[in-house]
């Protein structure tokens, strides 16, 4: 009988204790909305482009001016990660060309170093800034034009490439 009473008291004690909460409730921490927004924003951008598998001077050297032959060598895909994010379409296109030329060891024309806006994209057309002349410009452009065109057309949103020759027309496009 003592066992039944003892067991009953133990059972009542357990029922009583289980209904009581002696622990203080843990308050919920409200997340900082700025921190949440920063977690969802990309921290970097991947940029893919094509570089040649052959030396441009093999095709464009003054004696041989084979732009189409050089164009066929621009097939090696490279992807770089950059820390810039939220780039405009023009900035992304210009950055892609800058990285591609660095990777291919093809220097920008002289006037490109003075501006970051070498290319202006309107709709699905990329307009290229006029290139000033200098000694050797025809050899450089023999390789540069196919290099730029292949890389711009490699981007999914570019369907046409227009080389602007008139500086006034270029100024109108920039507005």
C-alpha positions as CSV (number, residue, x, y, z in Angstrom):
1,X,0.0,0.0,0.0
2,X,2.8,2.3,0.8
3,X,4.2,1.7,-2.7
4,X,0.9,2.8,-4.2
5,X,0.8,6.0,-2.2
6,X,4.4,6.7,-2.9
7,X,3.9,6.0,-6.6
8,X,0.7,8.2,-6.6
9,X,2.6,11.1,-4.9
10,X,5.5,10.7,-7.4
11,X,3.0,10.8,-10.3
12,X,1.2,13.9,-8.9
13,X,4.6,15.6,-8.3
14,X,5.6,14.9,-11.9
15,X,2.3,16.3,-13.2
16,X,2.6,19.4,-11.1
17,X,6.2,20.0,-12.1
18,X,5.6,19.5,-15.8
19,X,2.9,22.2,-15.8
20,X,5.2,24.8,-14.2
21,X,7.9,26.5,-16.2
22,X,10.8,27.5,-14.0
23,X,12.9,28.7,-16.9
24,X,12.7,32.3,-18.0
25,X,11.5,32.5,-21.7
26,X,14.3,33.5,-24.1
27,X,13.4,36.7,-25.9
28,X,13.6,36.5,-29.6
29,X,16.4,38.6,-31.1
30,X,15.1,40.7,-33.9
31,X,17.5,40.7,-36.9
32,X,18.9,43.9,-38.1
33,X,17.3,44.4,-41.5
34,X,20.5,46.0,-42.8
35,X,22.4,42.8,-41.9
36,X,19.8,40.6,-43.6
37,X,19.8,42.7,-46.7
38,X,23.6,42.5,-46.8
39,X,23.5,38.8,-46.5
40,X,21.3,38.5,-49.6
41,X,23.4,40.9,-51.7
42,X,26.2,39.4,-53.9
43,X,29.7,40.2,-52.7
44,X,31.3,39.6,-56.1
45,X,30.6,39.3,-59.8
46,X,31.8,36.5,-62.2
47,X,32.9,37.7,-65.6
48,X,33.5,35.3,-68.5
49,X,35.3,36.1,-71.8
50,X,37.3,34.5,-74.5
51,X,41.0,34.9,-75.3
52,X,43.1,33.8,-78.3
53,X,45.1,30.5,-78.3
54,X,47.7,32.1,-80.7
55,X,49.9,35.2,-80.7
56,X,48.1,38.0,-82.6
57,X,51.3,38.9,-84.3
58,X,51.2,35.6,-86.2
59,X,48.1,36.9,-88.0
60,X,48.5,40.7,-87.8
61,X,52.1,41.8,-88.3
62,X,52.1,44.3,-91.2
63,X,52.9,41.8,-93.8
64,X,50.0,39.5,-92.9
65,X,46.8,41.2,-91.9
66,X,44.6,38.2,-91.4
67,X,41.9,39.4,-88.9
68,X,39.6,36.5,-89.8
69,X,42.4,34.0,-89.2
70,X,43.0,35.6,-85.8
71,X,39.3,35.6,-85.0
72,X,39.2,31.8,-85.3
73,X,41.8,31.5,-82.5
74,X,39.7,33.4,-79.9
75,X,38.2,30.4,-78.3
76,X,39.6,29.8,-74.8
77,X,37.1,30.7,-72.1
78,X,38.3,32.4,-68.9
79,X,36.2,33.4,-65.9
80,X,37.4,36.0,-63.4
81,X,35.7,37.1,-60.2
82,X,35.7,40.8,-59.4
83,X,34.7,42.5,-56.1
84,X,32.5,45.0,-57.9
85,X,28.7,44.3,-57.7
86,X,25.6,46.0,-59.1
87,X,27.4,47.1,-62.3
88,X,25.4,48.8,-65.0
89,X,25.3,47.1,-68.4
90,X,27.9,49.5,-69.8
91,X,30.2,49.1,-66.8
92,X,30.0,45.3,-67.0
93,X,30.7,45.3,-70.8
94,X,33.7,47.7,-70.3
95,X,35.0,45.7,-67.4
96,X,34.7,42.4,-69.3
97,X,36.7,43.8,-72.2
98,X,39.3,45.3,-69.8
99,X,39.8,41.9,-68.1
100,X,39.9,40.0,-71.4
101,X,42.5,42.3,-72.8
102,X,44.6,42.0,-69.7
103,X,44.4,38.2,-69.7
104,X,45.2,38.1,-73.5
105,X,48.0,40.6,-73.0
106,X,46.5,42.8,-75.6
107,X,46.8,46.4,-74.4
108,X,43.9,48.9,-74.8
109,X,44.3,51.5,-77.5
110,X,45.8,54.8,-76.1
111,X,42.4,56.6,-75.9
112,X,40.8,53.8,-73.9
113,X,43.1,54.4,-71.0
114,X,41.7,57.9,-70.7
115,X,38.1,56.8,-70.3
116,X,36.3,53.9,-68.7
117,X,33.4,54.3,-71.2
118,X,35.0,52.7,-74.3
119,X,31.8,50.9,-75.2
120,X,28.2,52.2,-75.0
121,X,25.4,49.7,-75.1
122,X,22.0,50.7,-76.5
123,X,19.5,47.9,-76.7
124,X,21.3,44.9,-78.0
125,X,24.0,46.9,-79.9
126,X,27.4,47.8,-78.6
127,X,28.9,51.0,-80.0
128,X,32.7,51.3,-79.8
129,X,34.4,54.6,-79.2
130,X,36.4,56.0,-82.2
131,X,40.1,55.0,-82.0
132,X,42.7,57.7,-82.6
133,X,45.5,56.9,-85.0
134,X,49.1,56.3,-84.1
135,X,52.0,54.5,-85.6
136,X,51.1,50.8,-85.8
137,X,47.3,51.3,-85.3
138,X,46.4,49.2,-88.4
139,X,48.4,46.3,-87.0
140,X,46.8,46.7,-83.6
141,X,43.2,47.0,-85.0
142,X,43.8,44.0,-87.2
143,X,43.7,41.9,-84.0
144,X,41.8,44.2,-81.7
145,X,38.6,44.4,-83.8
146,X,38.0,40.7,-83.9
147,X,39.0,40.3,-80.3
148,X,36.5,43.0,-79.2
149,X,33.7,41.7,-81.5
150,X,34.1,38.1,-80.4
151,X,34.0,39.0,-76.7
152,X,31.0,41.4,-77.1
153,X,29.0,38.9,-79.1
154,X,29.9,36.3,-76.5
155,X,27.8,38.2,-74.0
156,X,24.2,37.1,-74.2
157,X,22.6,40.5,-74.5
158,X,24.8,41.9,-77.3
159,X,23.8,41.0,-80.9
160,X,25.5,43.8,-82.9
161,X,28.8,45.6,-82.7
162,X,29.2,49.0,-84.4
163,X,32.6,50.8,-84.6
164,X,31.9,54.5,-84.4
165,X,34.3,56.5,-86.6
166,X,32.8,60.0,-86.0
167,X,33.7,61.6,-82.6
168,X,30.6,63.8,-82.8
169,X,28.4,60.7,-83.3
170,X,30.1,59.2,-80.3
171,X,29.3,62.2,-78.1
172,X,25.6,62.0,-79.2
173,X,25.5,58.3,-78.2
174,X,27.0,59.0,-74.8
175,X,24.0,61.3,-73.8
